[in-house]
Amino acid sequence: MNRKIALVTGANRGIGFEISRLLGRAGVTVLMAARTIEAAENAAKRAAEEVEIDAIGVKLEVTNPEDVAALAEWIDTRYGRLDILVNNAGILKHTAGGDAEAFRQTLEVNTVAPYQLTEALLPLILRSDSGRIVNQSSAIGSLELMHSDATVRRIGDPGYAASKAALNMLTSYWAQKLEGTTVKVNSAHPGLVKTDMTGDSGQISAEEGAGTAVKLALLGPDGPSGRFYYKDQELPW
């Protein structure tokens, strides 16, 4: 039980898989969550092929309250605490044409689900000596960059941008709510990563894109809270 315990959502591929692998390399026991237990266990098996990585696949459909409750109970029974939560799972649907249903689905996965999961797991995170919550956001969710950065304006789908801006607000909310505790809450921008979500528009590898979230997950006691980062650069809200 000397190992830290981390839960990473959307961990079966892309950035989530690399976050899990890098945390495992750092000596953390990683609960790798995916929508099906088969996908989760396969991902954990692949990650565990590396020496010293302790990875366990867990089922979590992030929009399903029953899955959330069941996983919280399982973590409580098995570990009694949670040290790190990385809200990584997300979707990108094209909503620029006024597709209200796609807009709702994007907010449900990218904002409502992290809210529901974090609130359910907060009692376990507060039992940690150094709880860390990392919300996988995006520069596209920055209001300031949407106005000032040409690339962000060009690729900023409205549903995705709104969902990440709202997630950033939750980061600020939880950081203030948990002020005075040992829990730190931050948002991460991974960069424009080559994943299934971004297709050919990605510029960096998933492993490189995982770096910011991993750094925030492993912050020391003097690290920041309520901030938004890309690597070592603080981003504007």
N, C-alpha and C positions, 0 to 999 in steps of 0.2 A: 504493500500500500504506500510505499515511498514514491511511486510514480504519480505524476499528475494525470488526471483523467480529462480527456477532451472529447467533445461531441462535434463532429463536422457534418453539416447537412449537404446534400447533393454531392456525396463523396465518391460516387462510383466512377466518375470520369472527370476529365478536364481539370480545372483549377481545384475543385474540391478534393480530387484524388491526390493532387500534388501537395496541397496543404496537409492532408493526412500523412502522406509519406514523409514530408519534412518534419512535422511534429513527432512522428514516430522515430525518426533519426535522432531527434533531440531527447529521446528517452521518455516520451509521453505515451501513455496508453490511449489509443485512438479508437473511438466508437465511430465507425464509418456508416453514415445513414444514407439509405436510398429508398426509393418507393416500393421496391420488392425486396424480400429477404434474400432471394437468389442473387440479385444484382449487388446487394450489400456484401454478402458473403464472398462472392467472386472477387469484388474489389479488395476486400480485406485479405483474401488469400494472395492476390497479386502483390499487395503492399508488404505482406509478411514474408515474402520471398527474400527480402533484404534482411540481413543479420540484425538482430536486436530490435526489430520493429514489432511492437505488440499491438496488433490491429484486430478489431472485432466488428463484424458486420451486424447492423441493427436495422430493422424495418422502420421507416418513417415517411409516410406521405404527409408532407408538412401542412397541408390544408385540411387534414383529417383530425378533428379533436380527439377521437378515440385513440388514434395512433400516438398523439402527443401525450395523452394521459397515461397510456400503457408504458411508453418509454420512460416517462418521468418516474413512474412507480418502479420499473425495473432497475433504473440507475440508483434509486434510493435504496432498494433492497440489496443490490450487489455491492455498491461502493459507498453509499451514505453521503455522497457529496459529488459535485461537479466542479472542476477547476477552470475549464475552458469551454466556451460555447462559440463556435464559428457559424454564424448564419450565412451560409454560402449559397444555398439552393436558390435558383432564380430562373425566370423565363424572359424571353424577348419575343413579343408579338408585334407585328406592324399595325400601328393604330393611327397613323397620320391621315388616313382616309375617312376617319370618323367612325371606326368600328367600335361601338360602345361595349360590346361583349368582350372583345379582345382587351380593351382597356380595363374592364372589371377583373378579368382573369389575371392580368399582369399585376394589378394592385393586390389581388388576393394572395398570389404566390410570393411576390417580392416585398410586400409590406405587412399585410395582415398576418401571414403565417409566421414571420419572425417575431412579431408582437406576441402572438398567441404562445409560441414555443418559449420565448424568453420569460414571459410572465409565469409560465408553468414551471420553469426550471430555476427561477430566482431563489426559492428557498434552499435548493441544493447548492447553488453557486455561492450563496452567503455563508455556507458552512465551510467553504474553502478558505485557506489562509491567504490566498492570492487569486481570487476569482477574476477571470478575464472574459469579456464579451466582445466579439469582433463582428461587426456588420459589414458584409461584402457589398459595398456601394459602387459608385461610379462617378467619374468626373462629370458625366452627363447629368447627374443629379445636383450639380452645383449651380445655384441661381446666378452667381457672379460669372462663372465660366460660360454659362449659356449666353450671357450678354456680351462677353469680351473675347471668347475664344472661337475662331472660325471653324475649327475642326469639330468642337463640341456642338456648335449650331448645326453643322452639316449632317452629323450622324445622330443627333438627339431626337429619337422617336418620342412623341409626347407621353405615351403611356409608361414607357420604361423610365424616362426622365422624371416624371411625376412620382413614380413608385420609389425611385432612389432618393429623391429629395425628401419624401416622407420618411424613408428609412433613416436618413440623416437626422431628421427631427427626433426620431425615437432615440437615436444615439445620444443626442443632447439631453433629452428627457431623462433617460436612465442614468446618465452620468450625474445629473443634478440630484435625482432621487436617491442615488447611492453614495452621494458625497458624505465623507466621514466614515465609510466602510473601506475594506481593502479591495473592493471590486472596482475594476477599471473598464470603461466602455468606450470603444472607438470605432470609427468607420474607416474602411480601407478601399482605395481605388487600385485595382489590379493592373491597370494599363490596358492597352488594346491587344488582347491575347488571342492567339490562334486556337480557337475551340470550335465545337460544333455550332455554338450560338453565333459566333462572329463570322464564321465562314472564311472567305478569302481576305477579309478586311483586317485580320489580326496581324500584328507586327512582332510580338514576342512570344516565347514559349509559355506553356501553362506552368512549368516549374518556376520560371522567372516571375510570372504573374502572381504566383502563390506567396512570394516573399514578403510582401507588405503585411498580409494577414497573419502570417506566421510570426513576424517580428512583433506585432501588436498582441498576439496571443501569449507571447513569452516575455512581455514587459516586466521589468523589475519593479520594486516598490516605489521608486521615484519617477516612474514613467508617467506620461500624460493620461488624462481621461477627458472624454467629451470633445475629441479632436478628429480631424479628417486627414488621412495621410496617403501619399503615394511614395513608397520607399521612405526616404528621409525628409521629403518635402511636405510641409503642411499645406493642405488645399483650403481654399475659401468655401464657405457654405453657399 
